[in-house]
Amino acid sequence: MDDRLPDPAETAVPLLALADHRFAVEATAPVAPAELTARIPLLTHLLRHATGPHRAIPAALLADHVLRTGNTGLARLSLDHAKHAAPNDPLIAVVARRLASTGSTS
């Protein structure tokens, strides 16, 4: 495992932080491409270890970040996970609109 990622027992802390939508919305703000790329392993890790509705926000943020790096296929997959975990979450709707606006079918 990457030493920079929390171990599974510590994963609850960042997941709880993401549960606060103010933090999650801030995470979708414009940042440098290098910062987006740096966040992807953590979001992937959180998604992998989250269960049930706790998967929604990391999945939506992962979709947002990979979309902004140009990977629409992974963005769609991540967004599907987010919708399955919490279909009515407002952050998911924001990311879905961003993805739809790309016009990509990949």
Buried (B, 14 or more C-beta within 10 A) or exposed (E): EEEEBBEEEEBBEBBEEBEEEEBBEEBBEEEEEEEBEEBBEBBBBBBEBBEEEBBBBBBBBBBBBBBBEEBBEBBBBBBEBBBEBBEEBEBBEBBBEBBEEEEEEE
